Amino acid sequence: MSEAAKSILVIDDEERVRELLLEYLSEFDEFELHGSGSGEEALEVIRSRPMSLCVVDLRLPGMDGACFIEKAAALGLCARFIVHTGSVDFSLSRSLQQLGMMPEDVFYKPVNAADVVARIRQRLQMAE
């Protein structure tokens, strides 16, 4: 991992999906990677280690992904988000748009992981 590695948190309750995305992202020497299976667990992770970007599934047990995004942003613990969802009828709410999310930040499962990496890089560069 390079010195300038950006911290990425992948939140998905489907362990296999989460692990596959983390495994793919680990092939790049530019990310410090973390995983979480729920919104509540993810909040605990970012409270101890703020993230550069979170990749968030929407359908999570307990707190859903949209609620996690709003809370994480309000706490200032993550400012950039990508949605990775199986909910094909999902559209960005006004509150998520106000946080700077765009339709290009939403990926529907199954997804081409290379496209997700490209968007992660774009979102991280926008912040610099």
C-alpha positions as CSV (number, residue, x, y, z in Angstrom):
1,M,0.0,0.0,0.0
2,S,1.4,3.4,-0.9
3,E,1.8,6.2,1.7
4,A,-1.0,8.2,0.0
5,A,-3.5,5.3,0.2
6,K,-7.1,6.5,0.6
7,S,-9.3,4.7,3.2
8,I,-12.3,2.9,1.7
9,L,-15.1,1.2,3.7
10,V,-17.2,-1.4,1.9
11,I,-20.6,-2.0,3.6
12,D,-22.6,-4.9,2.5
13,D,-24.5,-7.5,4.6
14,E,-23.8,-10.2,2.0
15,E,-20.4,-11.3,3.1
16,R,-19.5,-12.9,-0.2
17,V,-20.3,-9.7,-2.2
18,R,-18.4,-7.6,0.3
19,E,-15.3,-9.9,0.3
20,L,-15.3,-10.1,-3.5
21,L,-15.3,-6.3,-3.9
22,L,-12.6,-5.9,-1.2
23,E,-10.5,-8.6,-2.8
24,Y,-10.8,-6.8,-6.2
25,L,-9.9,-3.4,-4.6
26,S,-6.9,-5.0,-2.9
27,E,-5.3,-5.6,-6.3
28,F,-4.6,-1.8,-6.4
29,D,-1.9,-0.4,-4.2
30,E,-3.8,2.8,-3.6
31,F,-6.5,1.9,-1.1
32,E,-6.5,1.1,2.6
33,L,-9.5,-1.2,2.8
34,H,-12.1,-2.0,5.5
35,G,-15.3,-3.9,5.5
36,S,-18.5,-3.9,7.4
37,G,-21.7,-6.0,7.4
38,S,-24.2,-3.4,8.8
39,G,-24.7,0.3,9.0
40,E,-24.4,0.3,12.8
41,E,-21.1,-1.6,12.6
42,A,-19.9,0.8,9.9
43,L,-20.6,3.8,12.1
44,E,-18.4,2.2,14.8
45,V,-15.6,1.7,12.3
46,I,-15.7,5.3,11.0
47,R,-15.9,6.7,14.5
48,S,-12.5,5.1,15.2
49,R,-11.1,5.7,11.7
50,P,-12.8,8.3,9.3
51,M,-12.9,7.2,5.7
52,S,-12.1,8.8,2.4
53,L,-15.0,7.1,0.7
54,C,-17.7,4.5,1.6
55,V,-19.2,2.0,-0.8
56,V,-22.7,1.4,0.6
57,D,-25.3,-1.3,0.0
58,L,-28.8,0.1,0.6
59,R,-30.5,-3.0,2.0
60,L,-28.8,-3.6,5.3
61,P,-30.1,-5.2,8.5
62,G,-31.2,-2.5,11.0
63,M,-30.0,0.9,9.7
64,D,-30.4,1.1,5.9
65,G,-27.7,2.4,3.6
66,A,-29.3,5.8,2.9
67,C,-29.6,6.4,6.7
68,F,-25.9,5.4,7.2
69,I,-24.8,7.8,4.5
70,E,-26.8,10.7,6.0
71,K,-25.4,9.9,9.5
72,A,-21.8,9.5,8.4
73,A,-21.9,12.7,6.5
74,A,-23.5,14.6,9.4
75,L,-20.8,13.4,11.7
76,G,-18.1,14.4,9.2
77,L,-16.6,11.0,9.2
78,C,-17.0,10.3,5.5
79,A,-17.8,12.9,2.8
80,R,-17.9,10.7,-0.4
81,F,-20.1,7.8,-1.0
82,I,-20.9,5.2,-3.7
83,V,-24.1,3.2,-3.6
84,H,-23.8,-0.5,-4.6
85,T,-27.3,-2.0,-4.6
86,G,-29.5,-4.7,-5.8
87,S,-32.5,-2.4,-5.6
88,V,-33.1,-1.7,-9.3
89,D,-35.9,0.9,-8.5
90,F,-33.5,3.0,-6.4
91,S,-33.1,6.7,-7.2
92,L,-31.2,9.3,-5.3
93,S,-33.3,11.2,-2.7
94,R,-33.0,14.9,-2.4
95,S,-31.1,14.5,0.8
96,L,-28.5,12.3,-0.8
97,Q,-28.2,14.7,-3.7
98,Q,-27.6,17.5,-1.3
99,L,-24.7,15.5,0.0
100,G,-23.1,15.7,-3.4
101,M,-24.2,12.3,-4.7
102,M,-24.9,12.0,-8.4
103,P,-26.5,9.2,-10.5
104,E,-22.9,8.2,-11.5
105,D,-22.4,7.2,-7.9
106,V,-25.0,4.5,-8.1
107,F,-24.1,0.9,-9.2
108,Y,-26.6,-1.9,-9.6
109,K,-25.6,-5.5,-8.8
110,P,-24.2,-7.3,-10.5
111,V,-21.6,-4.7,-11.2
112,N,-18.4,-4.4,-13.2
113,A,-15.9,-3.9,-10.4
114,A,-13.6,-2.0,-12.8
115,D,-16.4,0.6,-13.2
116,V,-16.7,1.0,-9.5
117,V,-12.9,1.5,-9.1
118,A,-13.0,4.1,-11.9
119,R,-15.7,6.0,-10.1
120,I,-13.9,5.7,-6.7
121,R,-10.9,7.3,-8.3
122,Q,-13.0,10.1,-9.8
123,R,-14.7,10.8,-6.5
124,L,-11.4,10.9,-4.6
125,Q,-9.8,13.2,-7.2
126,M,-12.8,15.6,-7.0
127,A,-11.9,16.1,-3.3
128,E,-8.3,17.0,-3.9
